[in-house]
């Protein structure tokens, strides 16, 4: 079914849903995966993002998303000033990810309070996005659901424990994906849910000894 959003595109500031709104949403997702506004950001651009992004406002939109500015916020036009005020130091570079990569791809290397994260994602049209990699793990996240990203030590019962915590809150799971570096090594779990993830549930998950980190990503409008 085609929605009005698909026809008209997102409510946004900027000339292009792919290069501006989508880029901003990528920045918002990368920020959430890090756990807050980064202190330092290296952003590598591939394909059309690299070739025409400057004229479409892509660079400002990516930086704006990293400091929490939404695609329809007029402050997006002043994203660089907002980022400087937030203490963000950023730089851009061009990267060739090969012919198989989406032409509107950005790769983020972010740092905040000693925490680092590597995020890759693409703006796939109409303001929609897909995050495809977090710290080397393959993922498929679009920001259309309330999401939890968990890095944990691979142990029996972790999936059941987290699912049980959500069940106590009456949270319905839409998707779940688990990838690991090896048996009893690190595993990355991404969970998309129909309802918001509560502070209580997040705190209970974070209390387990097998947890490396857990980040909550609010549904992006």
C-alpha positions, -999 to 999 in steps of 0.1 A, spaced: 0 0 0 13 35 -9 10 61 18 7 99 15 42 100 30 55 80 1 40 104 -24 47 137 -8 78 128 11 87 138 47 82 172 64 117 185 63 141 215 60 162 213 29 160 206 -8 162 168 -10 144 140 10 173 116 3 202 140 7 188 161 35 160 144 55 175 110 51 210 122 60 196 139 91 179 107 102 212 88 97 229 112 120 201 108 146 204 70 144 242 71 148 238 95 177 214 71 195 236 41 189 265 59 205 243 69 234 243 107 230 259 136 212 294 127 201 324 147 210 343 137 178 329 125 145 346 113 113 320 109 86 330 92 53 307 97 23 302 73 -6 288 78 -41 262 105 -46 265 117 -10 302 124 -17 297 138 -52 266 161 -47 260 162 -10 275 196 -3 250 213 -27 221 194 -12 229 202 24 239 166 32 269 176 53 249 200 75 221 175 78 244 147 90 260 170 115 226 183 126 214 147 132 244 140 153 235 168 177 198 158 179 182 181 154 151 166 136 146 168 98 118 194 102 136 216 126 147 250 112 179 248 132 191 223 106 201 253 85 225 264 113 237 228 121 274 237 122 268 265 147 246 242 168 273 215 167 300 238 178 278 250 207 273 213 216 311 206 217 311 184 186 343 183 165 337 168 131 354 161 98 344 146 64 362 124 40 353 105 8 353 67 7 347 42 -22 327 13 -8 324 -4 -42 296 -8 -67 274 -29 -43 271 -1 -18 241 22 -19 251 56 -35 238 75 -6 259 59 21 276 74 51 300 58 75 303 73 110 332 68 135 320 85 167 335 90 201 319 102 234 332 100 269 357 73 259 330 52 241 334 46 204 311 33 178 313 26 140 280 29 121 273 25 84 240 34 68 223 47 37 195 71 27 173 49 5 148 74 -8 119 95 5 137 103 37 138 66 46 171 51 59 187 18 66 216 13 91 235 -18 78 264 -21 102 273 -14 138 309 -21 149 314 -47 122 281 -65 129 255 -66 101 221 -51 110 190 -38 92 175 -9 111 153 19 97 143 39 127 106 30 121 103 11 154 113 16 190 147 -2 190 171 -17 215 207 -25 205 226 -48 229 262 -59 228 266 -89 252 288 -119 259 273 -149 241 258 -170 269 228 -194 270 195 -176 281 204 -140 272 177 -138 244 151 -154 266 160 -131 295 156 -99 274 124 -112 258 110 -119 293 118 -84 304 99 -69 275 70 -93 281 66 -79 317 61 -45 302 37 -57 276 60 -47 248 54 -65 215 85 -75 195 84 -67 158 118 -81 148 149 -96 165 183 -103 151 214 -117 167 249 -119 152 280 -130 170 318 -131 165 319 -167 177 306 -191 203 308 -176 238 323 -144 224 305 -111 216 270 -110 202 251 -80 189 213 -81 193 189 -57 177 153 -57 188 125 -36 172 94 -31 192 59 -17 187 59 1 220 85 23 237 112 7 258 108 18 294 135 31 317 128 1 340 133 -25 313 165 -8 301 179 -7 337 170 -43 343 188 -54 311 218 -33 320 221 -50 354 231 -83 339 267 -94 341 268 -106 305 260 -71 291 287 -50 274 263 -21 266 227 -15 257 214 15 238 178 26 233 168 42 200 135 60 200 113 57 169 123 85 145 95 105 130 
